[in-house]
Amino acid sequence: MTRTSDTFAQELEMSGTSESDIVPRQGDEKNSQEQVAIPPGRYLTGIRLILVCTSLCICIFLPTAEISIVSTSLLTISTDLNGFDKSNWVITAYLSAFTGFLIIWAKIGHHIGLKTALLASLVIFIAFSAGCGASQSIDELIVFRALMGIGGAGAMALTSTAFFQIVPVASYSKMNSLLSCTLAVALVVSPLIGGGLSNGDHWRWVFYLNLPIGAVALVLLALALPNGFPRHADPTPEKLVKRKVVATVTSFLWEADVFGAFLLLGAVVFLVVALEEGGSVSYAWGSGLIIASFIISGVLLTAFSLWQWWAGRETTSAVPSFPRSFTHNRVLLPALLGAFLVGAPMTIASIQLPQRYQLINESSPLDAGVKFLAYGVPFPFGVVVTSILAGKFRLPFIYIIVLGTVLQIVGFALLSTTPGTVSPWGGQFGYSFIAGLGTGITGGLYNFLNPLSIDKKEQYLAIGAGVQARMLGGSVGIAVVNSVWINYVRQHLESMLTEADIDTLLTNIGTLGDFPPAVQKAFRAVCNDAYNLQMLATLGFVAAQVFVVAALWRRPAYRLSKEGALT
């Protein structure tokens, strides 16, 4: 089946845009000079805009907070459920499912309507949050966290799209600031919440807290977001009921590219399994499971690439998750690479810094959350800096990326020299501030570039791909540094402890107090060196952002026009 102009018009109609409702981009002079006819009521205003923005902020906050809220409570949770060796799977199971289902949810919203899909994803997220809170073993918790990640993926992907569809293009910088600051606030506040609840041995409320807050978002969305959004204001109301009907489950799977999404999910899961389990208590790097996981991941990733190429041909009716227009877009591709690379240090810092404060500095979970503010607070400040530099002063994007990357390199390089004293050394908080500021600057910019760099008919895919790239970077990053940590600790403890004692410690960190003080001190010294090595590994992701700079290099440099478009 060939994509004719009529087919394109139908697809454009389904996305909620008209042919004139296209974001002006560099090199598209016809679009940028065209008088765009916007239906009355197309964009939200007044109290409805405030209520919808509030609910969308909650929908972004909750799944984002679930990444770092567990960081300060993870030691408490793993000790209570006797599963320290599997504790990182509490995070990676969530991130992996989250990453794999982002595009699926974007496609579902495209077919059945954004509002319906968003409400459904939020219900799933809330339901399995309750399951996490009721878990009686570490394995149960990991399973429920994965299912929770499926709902969180929908809330994140669909909300990120909605932010840029409730306002005109000229307000994108404001929406990006609101979106990025919500992400940053979640990063800052959630470790404090997790630490506070863990202090009182009430870690289950880390998950139960999502129930009342999520219910508020559900009610606000149901009441304030227009039915049929974003097609609610089309000139011909009958279009709302004449949306293309998916005749069969097979046709939906074909058009939603569920096959492609599961190929990518499989590739991510097997890669994370190999990185997480390699060198662990159960599996050596040379074991059959680890080698097979790497091979299967590579095969699935290759199959995903070939499938996207095949589905993108004009002779098929399949709709790829990664359209060919993306591969020719010299702004979007670097922005997606940048989102992947900044997702790693963002997630690594959110998880590993609070754990370090608890294990090395013997901080309580709440104190660890307070110390983490040295990284968390400058993050939203960096986002604001990006919005001012890019929006108000119209500074070329490439200069902002260089600024953020340099700050990250300096910050994480200095963090790799942190001493292992029980009393925290004050300088490390300054290093955290520098790293957090740099991460906020670059992370905010990559969020900004995605919706600007693509036509509006494919904007939902570009935004979903951006979120997916950031979460994928987080999954891979945390798996890499966890592998670095576990292998370093195991190798350097062999001279002072038996293999059985090492396995006991790595299975349940709560048993550390049963060992002599000299062993405890030596163990913490080895762990501190391992954390420093993690920061050096993080530098690899940060330094790779030079490739983003090289890809975006152009004269004149990319920047915002006075109208708020990419120029």
C-alpha positions in Angstrom: 0.0 0.0 0.0 1.5 3.3 -1.1 1.2 6.5 1.0 -0.7 8.9 -1.3 -1.5 12.5 -0.6 -4.9 11.5 0.7 -3.3 9.0 3.1 -1.0 11.7 4.3 -3.9 14.0 4.9 -5.7 11.3 6.9 -2.6 10.8 9.0 -2.2 14.5 9.5 -5.9 14.7 10.5 -5.4 11.9 13.1 -2.5 13.8 14.7 -4.7 16.7 15.5 -3.0 19.2 13.1 -3.9 20.7 9.8 -1.4 21.1 7.0 -1.1 24.8 7.9 -0.5 24.0 11.6 3.2 23.2 11.1 6.1 24.6 13.2 8.3 26.9 11.0 11.8 25.5 10.7 15.1 26.5 9.2 15.0 25.9 5.4 11.1 25.8 5.3 10.5 29.4 4.1 7.1 28.7 2.8 5.8 27.6 6.2 7.5 30.4 8.1 6.0 33.0 5.8 2.5 31.4 5.7 -0.4 32.9 7.6 -1.5 30.1 9.8 -5.2 29.7 10.3 -5.7 28.6 13.9 -9.2 27.4 14.9 -10.8 29.5 17.7 -10.3 27.8 21.0 -7.4 25.6 19.6 -5.2 26.6 22.5 -6.1 26.8 26.2 -6.3 30.0 28.2 -7.3 31.3 31.6 -8.3 29.0 34.5 -8.5 25.9 32.2 -4.9 26.4 31.1 -3.8 26.7 34.8 -5.7 23.6 35.8 -4.4 21.5 32.9 -0.8 22.7 33.5 -1.2 21.8 37.1 -2.4 18.3 36.3 0.3 17.8 33.6 3.0 18.9 36.1 1.7 16.2 38.5 1.8 13.7 35.7 5.4 14.6 34.9 6.4 14.8 38.6 5.2 11.4 39.8 7.0 9.1 37.3 10.1 11.3 37.4 10.2 11.3 41.2 10.0 7.5 41.2 13.5 7.4 39.8 15.2 9.3 42.6 12.7 8.9 45.5 13.9 5.3 45.8 17.6 6.4 45.9 17.6 7.5 49.6 15.3 4.6 50.6 17.0 1.8 48.6 19.3 0.7 51.4 16.4 0.5 53.8 14.2 -1.3 51.3 16.8 -3.9 50.4 17.8 -4.5 54.0 14.1 -5.0 55.0 13.5 -7.3 52.0 16.9 -9.0 52.3 18.0 -8.2 48.7 20.9 -5.7 48.5 22.4 -7.7 45.6 19.2 -7.1 43.6 18.5 -3.6 44.8 19.6 -1.9 41.6 17.0 -3.9 39.8 14.4 -1.9 41.7 15.5 1.1 39.7 16.6 -0.6 36.4 13.3 -2.6 36.1 11.4 0.6 36.3 13.7 2.4 33.8 13.8 -0.4 31.3 10.0 -0.8 31.2 9.7 3.0 31.1 12.0 3.2 28.1 10.5 0.4 26.1 6.9 1.7 26.3 7.3 5.4 25.7 6.8 5.2 22.0 4.0 2.7 22.3 2.1 5.1 24.5 2.8 7.9 22.1 1.3 5.8 19.3 -1.7 4.8 21.4 -2.4 8.4 22.2 -2.2 9.2 18.5 -4.8 6.6 17.7 -7.3 6.7 20.6 -6.8 10.3 21.7 -4.3 11.9 24.1 -6.7 12.4 26.9 -8.0 8.8 27.0 -4.5 7.4 26.8 -3.1 9.7 29.5 -5.9 8.8 31.9 -5.3 5.1 31.2 -1.6 5.3 31.8 -2.1 7.2 35.0 -4.5 4.6 36.3 -1.9 1.8 35.6 0.8 3.8 37.3 -1.3 4.4 40.4 -2.5 0.8 40.6 1.0 -0.7 40.5 2.3 1.9 42.9 0.0 0.2 45.4 1.4 -3.1 44.4 4.9 -1.9 45.1 3.9 -0.7 48.5 2.4 -4.1 49.4 5.4 -6.1 48.2 6.7 -8.8 50.6 9.9 -9.7 48.8 12.5 -8.0 46.6 11.4 -10.0 43.6 7.8 -8.9 44.0 8.9 -5.3 44.2 11.0 -5.6 41.1 8.0 -7.0 39.1 5.6 -4.4 40.3 8.2 -1.7 39.6 8.4 -2.8 36.0 4.6 -2.7 35.6 4.6 0.6 37.3 7.2 1.8 34.7 4.8 0.9 31.9 2.2 3.3 33.3 4.8 5.9 34.1 6.0 5.8 30.5 2.6 6.8 29.2 2.2 9.6 31.8 5.6 11.0 30.8 5.4 10.6 27.0 1.8 11.9 26.6 2.2 14.7 29.1 5.4 15.9 27.4 3.5 16.1 24.1 0.5 17.8 25.7 2.7 20.6 27.1 3.5 21.7 23.5 0.0 21.3 22.2 -2.0 23.4 24.7 -0.1 26.7 23.6 1.1 28.3 20.4 4.7 28.0 19.2 5.6 31.5 20.6 5.0 30.1 24.2 7.2 27.0 23.7 10.0 28.5 25.8 7.6 29.0 28.7 6.3 25.5 28.5 9.8 24.1 28.2 10.8 26.0 31.4 7.7 24.7 33.2 8.3 21.1 32.0 12.1 21.2 32.8 11.6 22.9 36.2 9.0 20.2 37.1 11.5 17.5 36.2 14.1 19.4 38.3 11.9 19.8 41.3 11.1 16.1 41.2 14.8 15.4 41.2 15.4 17.7 44.2 12.4 16.9 46.4 12.0 13.2 45.9 15.2 12.1 47.7 14.1 14.2 50.7 10.6 12.5 50.7 12.2 9.1 50.3 14.7 9.7 53.0 12.1 11.1 55.4 9.8 8.1 55.0 12.6 5.7 55.3 13.8 7.3 58.5 10.6 6.2 60.3 10.8 2.7 58.6 7.7 3.7 56.6 9.3 3.1 53.2 6.1 1.6 51.7 4.7 5.1 51.7 7.3 6.0 49.1 4.9 4.2 46.8 1.5 4.7 48.5 2.0 8.4 48.3 1.4 8.2 44.5 -2.3 7.2 45.2 -3.8 10.4 46.5 -1.6 12.7 44.4 -2.3 10.7 41.3 -6.0 10.8 42.0 -5.9 14.6 42.0 -4.3 14.6 38.6 -6.9 12.2 37.3 -9.8 14.4 38.4 -8.2 17.6 37.0 -7.4 16.0 33.7 -10.9 14.5 33.4 -12.5 17.9 34.1 -10.2 20.5 32.5 -8.6 18.8 29.5 -11.1 19.1 26.5 -12.6 15.9 25.1 -11.0 15.1 21.8 -7.8 17.0 22.6 -5.9 18.2 20.6 -8.7 18.1 17.9 -11.4 19.6 20.1 -11.5 22.9 18.2 -11.5 21.6 14.6 -13.9 23.6 12.3 -15.9 20.5 11.5 -17.0 18.8 14.8 -18.0 15.7 13.0 -14.3 14.9 12.5 -14.2 14.1 16.2 -16.5 11.1 15.7 -15.1 10.2 12.3 -11.6 9.5 13.5 -10.0 6.7 11.6 -11.3 3.4 13.2 -8.8 0.7 13.7 -10.6 -2.3 12.2 -8.6 -5.1 13.8 -6.0 -5.6 16.5 -3.6 -6.6 13.8 -4.0 -3.3 12.0 -3.5 -1.4 15.2 -0.3 -3.3 16.0 0.9 -2.6 12.5 0.2 1.2 12.6 1.3 1.6 16.2 4.6 -0.2 15.5 4.3 -2.4 18.6 6.6 -4.9 17.0 9.4 -2.3 16.6 8.8 -1.1 20.2 9.2 -4.6 21.6 12.3 -5.2 19.6 13.8 -2.0 21.2 12.6 -3.1 24.6 14.1 -6.5 24.2 17.4 -5.0 23.2 17.5 -2.7 26.2 16.5 -5.4 28.7 19.1 -7.9 27.5 21.8 -5.2 27.5 20.9 -4.1 31.0 20.8 -7.7 32.2 24.3 -8.3 30.9 25.6 -5.1 32.5 23.8 -5.5 35.8 24.5 -9.2 36.3 28.0 -9.5 34.8 30.5 -10.0 37.7 27.8 -10.2 40.3 27.4 -12.8 43.0 25.6 -15.1 40.6 27.2 -14.7 37.2 30.8 -14.1 36.0 31.5 -12.0 33.0 32.4 -15.1 31.0 29.3 -17.0 31.9 26.9 -18.2 29.2 24.0 -16.0 30.4 26.1 -12.8 30.2 27.6 -13.5 26.7 24.2 -14.6 25.4 22.5 -11.5 26.7 25.0 -9.2 24.9 24.6 -11.2 21.7 20.8 -11.2 21.8 20.8 -7.4 22.6 22.9 -6.8 19.5 20.7 -9.0 17.3 17.5 -7.3 18.5 19.0 -3.8 18.0 20.0 -4.7 14.5 16.5 -6.1 13.9 15.0 -2.9 15.2 17.1 -0.8 12.8 16.2 -3.0 9.8 12.5 -3.0 10.8 12.4 0.8 11.0 14.0 1.0 7.5 11.5 -1.5 6.1 8.5 0.1 7.8 9.5 3.5 6.5 9.2 2.6 2.9 6.4 4.1 0.9 5.3 0.7 -0.3 4.1 -0.3 3.2 1.3 0.8 5.4 3.4 0.4 8.5 4.1 3.6 10.5 7.6 3.4 12.0 8.4 4.8 15.5 11.5 6.4 14.0 10.4 7.9 10.7 12.9 8.5 7.9 12.5 12.2 8.3 14.2 11.9 11.7 17.3 10.4 10.1 17.7 13.4 7.8 17.1 16.0 10.5 20.4 17.4 11.5 19.0 19.1 14.6 16.8 16.3 16.0 19.3 13.5 15.8 22.0 15.3 17.7 19.3 16.4 20.3 18.3 12.8 20.8 22.0 11.7 21.2 22.4 14.6 23.7 19.3 13.5 25.6 20.8 9.9 25.9 24.1 11.2 27.0 22.8 13.6 29.6 20.3 11.0 30.9 23.2 8.9 32.2 24.9 11.5 34.5 21.5 12.7 35.7 20.3 9.3 36.8 23.7 8.2 38.1 24.0 11.2 40.3 20.4 10.9 41.5 21.0 7.2 42.6 24.7 6.9 43.6 25.3 10.2 45.5 22.6 9.5 48.1 23.8 5.9 48.5 27.3 7.1 48.9 26.3 9.5 51.7 24.6 6.6 53.5 27.2 3.9 53.1 30.5 6.0 53.3 29.4 9.0 55.5 27.0 6.9 57.6 24.2 9.5 57.0 20.6 8.7 57.7 18.3 8.5 54.6 16.9 11.9 55.3 20.4 13.4 55.8 21.5 11.8 52.6 18.5 13.6 50.8 19.5 16.9 52.4 23.2 16.5 51.2 21.9 15.6 47.7 20.5 19.1 47.4 24.0 20.3 46.6 23.4 18.5 43.2 19.6 18.8 43.0 19.1 22.5 43.6 21.4 23.9 40.9 19.8 21.6 38.3 16.6 23.6 37.9 18.7 26.8 38.1 20.6 25.4 35.1 17.3 24.9 33.3 16.3 28.5 33.9 19.7 29.7 32.7 19.1 27.7 29.5 15.7 29.3 28.9 17.1 32.8 29.5 20.1 32.3 27.3 18.2 30.6 24.5 14.9 32.4 24.7 15.6 36.0 25.9 19.2 36.5 24.6 18.8 34.1 21.7 22.3 32.7 22.3 23.2 30.0 19.7 22.4 26.6 21.1 25.9 25.2 20.5 27.4 27.7 23.0 24.9 26.6 25.7 25.8 23.0 25.1 29.5 23.7 25.4 28.9 25.6 28.7 26.9 22.8 30.2 29.3 20.1 29.1 32.3 21.9 30.5 30.6 22.3 33.8 29.7 18.6 33.9 33.2 17.5 33.0 34.7 19.7 35.8 32.1 18.7 38.4 32.2 14.9 37.8 36.0 14.9 37.5 36.3 16.6 40.9 33.7 14.3 42.4 36.0 11.4 41.4 38.6 12.6 44.0 36.2 12.7 47.0 37.9 11.3 50.2 36.4 8.4 52.1 36.2 10.0 55.5 33.1 9.3 57.6 32.7 13.0 58.2 31.7 14.5 54.8 34.4 16.7 53.2 32.7 20.1 52.4 34.4 20.4 49.0 32.4 17.6 47.5 29.2 19.6 47.8 30.8 22.4 45.7 31.7 19.7 43.1 28.1 18.4 43.2 26.8 22.0 42.6 29.0 22.4 39.5 27.9 19.0 38.1 24.2 19.7 38.8 24.3 23.1 37.1 25.9 21.7 34.0 23.5 18.8 33.8 20.5 21.2 34.1 21.8 23.5 31.4 22.3 20.7 28.8 19.3 18.7 29.8 17.0 21.7 29.6 18.4 22.6 26.1 17.9 19.1 24.6 14.2 19.1 25.9 13.9 22.5 24.2 15.2 21.4 20.8 13.0 18.3 20.2 9.7 20.0 19.5 11.3 22.9 17.6 13.2 20.7 15.2 10.3 18.8 13.6 7.0 19.4 11.8 4.1 19.3 14.2 2.5 16.3 12.6 5.5 14.2 13.9 6.1 16.2 17.0 4.5 13.6 19.3 7.0 11.1 18.1 10.0 13.5 18.4 9.1 14.4 22.0 8.5 10.7 22.9 11.8 9.8 21.3 13.5 12.5 23.4 12.1 11.2 26.6 12.9 7.7 25.6 16.5 8.6 24.8 17.0 10.3 28.2 15.5 7.3 30.1 17.6 4.8 27.9 20.7 6.8 28.8 19.7 6.5 32.5 19.1 2.7 32.2 22.5 2.1 30.5 24.3 4.6 32.7 23.2 3.1 36.0 23.8 -0.4 34.7 27.4 0.5 33.7 28.4 2.2 36.9 26.8 -0.5 39.0 28.8 -3.1 37.2 31.9 -0.9 37.8 31.1 -0.7 41.5 30.4 -4.4 42.1 33.4 -5.6 40.2 35.8 -3.2 41.9 34.5 -4.0 45.4 34.6 -7.8 44.8 38.2 -7.7 43.4 39.5 -5.5 46.2 37.9 -7.4 49.1 39.3 -10.8 48.1 42.5 -10.2 50.0 40.7 -9.5 53.3 37.5 -11.6 53.2 36.4 -15.0 52.2 34.2 -15.4 49.1 31.3 -16.4 51.4 31.7 -13.2 53.5 31.9 -11.1 50.3 28.7 -12.7 49.0 27.0 -12.1 52.4 27.9 -8.4 52.3 26.8 -7.9 48.7 23.6 -9.7 49.4 22.6 -7.9 52.6 24.6 -4.7 53.4 22.9 -4.7 56.8 25.3 -7.5 57.9 28.2 -5.1 57.8 27.8 -4.3 61.5 28.5 -8.0 62.3 32.1 -7.7 61.1 35.0 -6.3 63.1 35.5 -2.5 63.1 38.7 -2.9 61.0 36.9 -4.8 58.3 34.1 -2.2 58.3 36.6 0.6 57.8 38.4 -1.3 55.0 35.1 -2.1 53.4 34.0 1.5 53.3 37.4 2.6 52.0 37.1 0.1 49.1 33.5 1.2 48.4 34.6 4.9 48.4 37.2 4.1 45.8 34.5 2.3 43.8 32.2 5.3 44.0 35.0 7.5 42.7 35.5 5.1 39.8 31.8 5.5 39.0 32.3 9.2 38.7 35.1 8.6 36.2 32.9 6.3 34.2 30.2 9.0 34.2 32.7 11.3 32.6 32.7 9.0 29.5 29.0 9.9 28.9 29.6 13.6 29.6 32.6 13.9 27.3 30.8 12.2 24.5 28.6 15.3 24.2 31.4 16.8 22.1 29.8 14.7 19.3 26.6 16.6 19.7 28.5 19.9 19.5 30.2 18.7 16.3 26.9 17.5 14.7 25.2 20.9 15.4 28.1 23.0 14.2 26.9 25.4 11.5 27.4 28.9 10.3 25.3 30.8 11.1 24.7 28.8 14.3 21.2 27.5 15.2 19.3 29.7 17.5 15.7 30.9 18.2 14.1 33.5 16.0 12.2 36.4 17.4 9.0 34.4 16.6 10.2 31.5 18.7 11.0 29.2 15.8 14.3 27.4 15.0 16.5 29.4 12.7 
